[in-house]
Amino acid sequence: TCRKIFLFIQNLVAGLKNLNAETCFILSTEAAAAADCCARVVSSRGGTCDFSSVAYTFLSEAFLSYESGITDSKMQVSTITTMIGTLLTCKSFNMSDYETLITKVTQYAARLLKKNDQCKMVMLCSHLFYTYDDGENSYKNSQRALECLQRSLKVADMCVSSSPGDLQLFVDI
Protein backbone atom coordinates (compact mmCIF):
# COMPACT_ATOMS: atom_id res chain seq x y z
CA THR A 1 0.00 0.00 0.00
CA CYS A 2 0.99 3.64 -0.28
CA ARG A 3 1.36 3.93 3.48
CA LYS A 4 3.98 1.16 3.52
CA ILE A 5 5.88 2.86 0.72
CA PHE A 6 5.93 6.12 2.68
CA LEU A 7 7.16 4.30 5.79
CA PHE A 8 9.94 2.75 3.72
CA ILE A 9 10.90 6.18 2.36
CA GLN A 10 10.83 7.58 5.87
CA ASN A 11 13.27 4.89 7.04
CA LEU A 12 15.58 5.62 4.10
CA VAL A 13 15.55 9.34 4.78
CA ALA A 14 16.17 8.82 8.50
CA GLY A 15 19.23 6.72 7.67
CA LEU A 16 20.50 9.38 5.31
CA LYS A 17 20.10 12.22 7.82
CA ASN A 18 23.54 11.80 9.39
CA LEU A 19 25.32 11.49 6.04
CA ASN A 20 23.88 14.35 4.01
CA ALA A 21 21.43 16.82 5.55
CA GLU A 22 20.77 18.64 2.26
CA THR A 23 19.70 15.50 0.43
CA CYS A 24 17.65 14.42 3.43
CA PHE A 25 15.92 17.81 3.41
CA ILE A 26 15.10 17.63 -0.30
CA LEU A 27 13.80 14.07 -0.11
CA SER A 28 11.71 14.88 2.96
CA THR A 29 10.01 17.90 1.38
CA GLU A 30 9.31 16.00 -1.85
CA ALA A 31 7.91 13.05 0.09
CA ALA A 32 5.75 15.44 2.13
CA ALA A 33 4.33 16.94 -1.05
CA ALA A 34 3.62 13.45 -2.43
CA ALA A 35 1.93 12.37 0.81
CA ASP A 36 -0.19 15.52 0.76
CA CYS A 37 -1.22 14.75 -2.81
CA CYS A 38 -2.22 11.24 -1.74
CA ALA A 39 -4.20 12.69 1.15
CA ARG A 40 -6.14 14.94 -1.20
CA VAL A 41 -6.87 12.07 -3.60
CA VAL A 42 -8.00 9.76 -0.81
CA SER A 43 -10.23 12.41 0.75
CA SER A 44 -11.79 13.32 -2.61
CA ARG A 45 -12.77 9.66 -3.05
CA GLY A 46 -14.21 9.38 0.43
CA GLY A 47 -11.34 7.34 1.85
CA THR A 48 -10.19 7.35 5.44
CA CYS A 49 -6.40 6.84 5.28
CA ASP A 50 -4.65 9.77 6.96
CA PHE A 51 -1.76 10.75 4.71
CA SER A 52 -1.70 14.28 6.11
CA SER A 53 -0.01 12.93 9.25
CA VAL A 54 2.59 11.28 7.00
CA ALA A 55 3.17 14.60 5.24
CA TYR A 56 3.50 16.34 8.61
CA THR A 57 6.07 13.76 9.71
CA PHE A 58 8.11 14.29 6.56
CA LEU A 59 8.07 18.05 7.00
CA SER A 60 9.13 17.66 10.63
CA GLU A 61 12.02 15.52 9.42
CA ALA A 62 12.93 18.20 6.87
CA PHE A 63 12.93 20.83 9.62
CA LEU A 64 15.23 18.67 11.74
CA SER A 65 17.59 18.29 8.78
CA TYR A 66 17.60 22.05 8.34
CA GLU A 67 18.37 22.66 12.00
CA SER A 68 21.07 20.07 12.33
CA GLY A 69 22.96 20.11 9.09
CA ILE A 70 22.39 23.14 6.89
CA THR A 71 24.74 25.93 7.96
CA ASP A 72 25.64 27.68 4.69
CA SER A 73 23.70 30.94 4.43
CA LYS A 74 22.91 30.55 0.72
CA MET A 75 21.68 27.03 1.30
CA GLN A 76 19.57 28.20 4.24
CA VAL A 77 17.82 30.73 2.01
CA SER A 78 17.24 28.05 -0.61
CA THR A 79 15.84 25.58 1.90
CA ILE A 80 13.54 28.15 3.50
CA THR A 81 12.23 29.00 0.04
CA THR A 82 11.62 25.30 -0.55
CA MET A 83 9.82 25.02 2.78
CA ILE A 84 7.56 27.93 1.89
CA GLY A 85 6.80 26.51 -1.54
CA THR A 86 6.04 23.08 -0.15
CA LEU A 87 3.73 24.48 2.52
CA LEU A 88 1.88 26.57 -0.05
CA THR A 89 1.19 23.47 -2.13
CA CYS A 90 0.11 21.28 0.79
CA LYS A 91 -3.64 21.50 1.38
CA SER A 92 -4.44 18.51 3.59
CA PHE A 93 -3.18 19.74 6.97
CA ASN A 94 -5.60 20.67 9.71
CA MET A 95 -5.35 24.24 10.93
CA SER A 96 -3.30 23.59 14.07
CA ASP A 97 -0.70 21.51 12.21
CA TYR A 98 -0.48 24.12 9.46
CA GLU A 99 -0.05 26.93 12.00
CA THR A 100 2.72 25.01 13.75
CA LEU A 101 4.59 24.44 10.49
CA ILE A 102 4.30 27.97 9.14
CA THR A 103 5.27 29.49 12.48
CA LYS A 104 8.40 27.33 12.53
CA VAL A 105 9.37 28.38 9.00
CA THR A 106 8.84 32.03 9.89
CA GLN A 107 11.10 31.60 12.92
CA TYR A 108 13.80 30.11 10.69
CA ALA A 109 13.47 33.07 8.33
CA ALA A 110 13.69 35.59 11.16
CA ARG A 111 16.91 33.99 12.45
CA LEU A 112 18.92 34.26 9.23
CA LEU A 113 22.23 36.04 9.73
CA LYS A 114 22.22 38.26 6.65
CA LYS A 115 19.65 40.97 7.15
CA ASN A 116 18.74 41.30 3.47
CA ASP A 117 18.08 37.53 3.28
CA GLN A 118 16.08 37.78 6.50
CA CYS A 119 13.99 40.56 4.98
CA LYS A 120 13.23 38.60 1.81
CA MET A 121 12.40 35.35 3.58
CA VAL A 122 10.12 36.91 6.20
CA MET A 123 8.35 38.73 3.38
CA LEU A 124 7.84 35.41 1.59
CA CYS A 125 6.53 33.88 4.82
CA SER A 126 3.71 36.43 4.81
CA HIS A 127 2.18 34.42 1.95
CA LEU A 128 1.82 31.44 4.27
CA PHE A 129 -0.48 33.32 6.61
CA TYR A 130 -3.00 34.29 3.96
CA THR A 131 -3.53 31.63 1.32
CA TYR A 132 -5.57 32.47 -1.74
CA ASP A 133 -7.34 29.14 -2.02
CA ASP A 134 -11.12 29.49 -2.14
CA GLY A 135 -11.67 25.98 -0.82
CA GLU A 136 -12.48 24.92 2.70
CA ASN A 137 -8.80 24.55 3.59
CA SER A 138 -7.84 28.15 2.99
CA TYR A 139 -5.95 29.82 5.80
CA LYS A 140 -6.43 33.50 6.42
CA ASN A 141 -4.69 35.25 9.29
CA SER A 142 -4.32 38.80 8.06
CA GLN A 143 -2.81 40.00 11.35
CA ARG A 144 0.12 37.56 11.14
CA ALA A 145 0.63 38.35 7.43
CA LEU A 146 0.76 42.05 8.33
CA GLU A 147 3.25 41.35 11.13
CA CYS A 148 5.54 39.57 8.67
CA LEU A 149 5.37 42.46 6.23
CA GLN A 150 6.00 45.01 9.00
CA ARG A 151 9.02 43.05 10.18
CA SER A 152 10.29 42.92 6.61
CA LEU A 153 9.92 46.68 6.31
CA LYS A 154 11.77 47.22 9.58
CA VAL A 155 14.66 44.98 8.50
CA ALA A 156 14.70 46.58 5.04
CA ASP A 157 14.95 50.00 6.66
CA MET A 158 17.97 48.83 8.68
CA CYS A 159 19.57 47.39 5.53
CA VAL A 160 19.05 50.57 3.51
CA SER A 161 20.42 52.77 6.27
CA SER A 162 23.65 50.75 6.30
CA SER A 163 23.83 50.14 2.54
CA PRO A 164 21.74 52.30 0.16
CA GLY A 165 22.17 49.64 -2.53
CA ASP A 166 19.60 47.51 -0.72
CA LEU A 167 16.77 49.83 -1.79
CA GLN A 168 15.46 46.95 -3.92
CA LEU A 169 14.18 45.33 -0.72
CA PHE A 170 11.44 47.97 -0.44
CA VAL A 171 10.44 47.37 -4.05
CA ASP A 172 10.21 43.62 -3.38
CA ILE A 173 8.06 44.13 -0.30
Buried (B, 14 or more C-beta within 10 A) or exposed (E): EBEEEBEEBBEEBEEBBEEEBBBBBBBBBBBBBBBBBBBBBBBEEEEEBBBBBBBBBBBBBBBBBBEEBBEEEEBBBBBBBBBBBBBBEBBBBEEEBBBEBBBBBBEBBBEBEBBBBBBBBBBBBBBBBBBEEEEEBEBEBEEBBEBBBEBBBEBBBBBBEEEEEBEEBBEEB
